[in-house]
């Protein structure tokens, strides 16, 4: 055999072997792809839902407000006599709105003078006190990854969106079989001109393969695998299926720690609208962002986003998809604004709490689960913004905090807000920025509680009798003078913050002004074990509490969630209810697998707790938290400031008849702030509550039947406490007493 024949034979054998290896490799890729596709393109997610918007008679809401709420939740507005379908609404008159929820349940809301006057619901209509809109999806997790995704079907994708995507990403999409030779050649030329890897030339099918089956790493081996798999995928799916899955897997930006994946989620994130409702300008913008969502983000880079959108529209004109007039009109359309009402960072600290609750309740997430939380999106949005604004404001305007900031330390704050009626946790913010630290200061920060402990000392007193055998009341007297208490070979001498003492003062006066010596004296009279018992019954169950004299002034560590739990017991007039994060959960088919059934427990007589609430109202009116009243907070409210002796921690616990909120401010490393509860934590509480409480009427607490309000004359206070401030004796004091 000649050498030429030998060379030819060897070449053929080599080609055969390479071909066989390639065929086996391609066959295995095909099998792997089919197996993954057979199990479904997307593993079932963990869906977290916020509670639906609650509408109630008496709520401070206008017809325009409700129309805005419905529009933001993607309800369609109908006109005239058009029939109402699920998720439609109709403005019947200036003061009436009818809507249908997704389950088809109709409701009619009537307004008078800026509030809800009447709610009719059901078929036929019947008077109801409240109605709740559908829960709102606010976060999703796939394989434990925080991802926002709304799966869409190709039939729900507007033609303008499909055409915009193919125009800018793959103009030959309908002609090629997975790989575009002309596209690869164009990319190769571009790479040679640029002298680097500048353009991949990938088709939509290749991009789908890369995003779903492979990694974005740019290597020759990965590129070859991508090309082969794209060709194979075209043999398994039709063009509609490929485009549908592509629109569901493409990365479209970031929302805090959550990736925005797919056009469905992007439509909600950028436009707060359903994908099916998008028009040409919005479709073109989404298509423009595919190439580089960060660079072409309309919120952060509007100029680049507008230019890229114009390019998409130009390509659509070139390919005869739209007219030049349509393109010009779309190019002139303003970009979306980042709504101040939207949850810009999907409650990361709250989400952290949800997953802990799922573990505690032994609810498996492996096969997907729908979790219906108690989160109020509007409350959470306010809380997140207010926490960040609060710490930044102190760092800019407080000289000591600014000086500490210059050393590189950041002031921290936390907030938890709870529905008084249900115990639902409406909002939770565990720090100024979750992306920098996932340390949740509401759930995990064990901080000295300071004067927040004092209400429980007074509650213990109201349950007991004074040394003369009389029942303690809001006007019972307690001594506010320095003293030394000796125990276990030690001496303890509490001192007032101002070093100003008043002699004998009424209980309400001592509490509203947070007098240390008076509170300590009272606590020692009634017994430290009684105070421990009251604190435990109120809800401080996790933290260690010892019957030491410093207990009366809060010289022990406690979690903010425990403060909220115990404060809620007071706000509910002695009825204890655990904080609730999850209302119910269902599996992926919608079958209920968990429902909260926690029952309230009566821990204190409602009349006793009511007397304490009446005393705590004075804290807000003329006491250490009077700043709230001075700055225009005019809802009935009760509260207590808290400051540790070294100013490392500042607290405020405050509640209205509807909402309880606990705020804290300090440094993680215990650096003293020089702030008090009134200057460090109260301003954050006030910023949040001033806005959130706008929805509620200003009616007083619903006092138990066994108590009554009474007036403590200003002249009596001035006589009893000559050192009282003029603003304290300018008018009579309203208190609560047993009938």
Buried (B, 14 or more C-beta within 10 A) or exposed (E): EEEEEEEEEEEEEEEEEEEEEEEEEBEEBBEEBEEEBEEEBBEBBBBBBBBBBEBBBBBBBBBEBBBEBBBBBBBBBBEEEEEBEBBBBBBEEEBBBBBBBEEEBBBBBBBEEEBBEEBBBEEEEEEBEEBEBBBBBBBBBBEEEBBBBBBBEBEBBBEBBBBBBBBBBBBBBEEBEBBBEEBBEEBEEBBEEEEEEEBBBBBBBBBBBBBBBBEEEEEEEBBEBBBBBBBBBBEEBEBEBBBBBBBBBBBBBBBBBBBBBBBBBBBBBBBBBBBBEBBBBBBBBBBBBBEBBEEBBBBEBBEBBBEBBBBBBBBBBEEEBBEEEBBEBBBEBEBBEEEEEBBBBBBBBBBBBBBBBBEEEEBEBEEBBBBBBBBBBBBBBBBBBBBBBBBBBBBEEBEEBEEBBEEEBBBBBBBBBBBBEBBBBBBBBBBBBBEEBEBBBBBBBBBBBBBBBBBBBBBBBBBBEBEEEEEBBBBBBBBBEEEEBEEEEEEBEBEBBEEEBBEBBBBBBBBBBBBBBBBBBBBBBBBBEBBBBBBBBBBBEEBEBEEBBBBBBBBBBBBBBBBBBBBBBBBBBBBBBBBBBBBBBBBEEEEEEBEBEEEBEEBBBBBBBBBBBBBBBBBBBBBBBBBBBEEEBEBBBBBBBBBBBEBBBBBBBBBBBBBBBBBBBBBBEEBBBBBBBBBBBBBBBBBBBBBBBEBBBEEEBEBBEEBEEBEBEBEBBBEBBEEBEEEBBEEBBBBBBBE
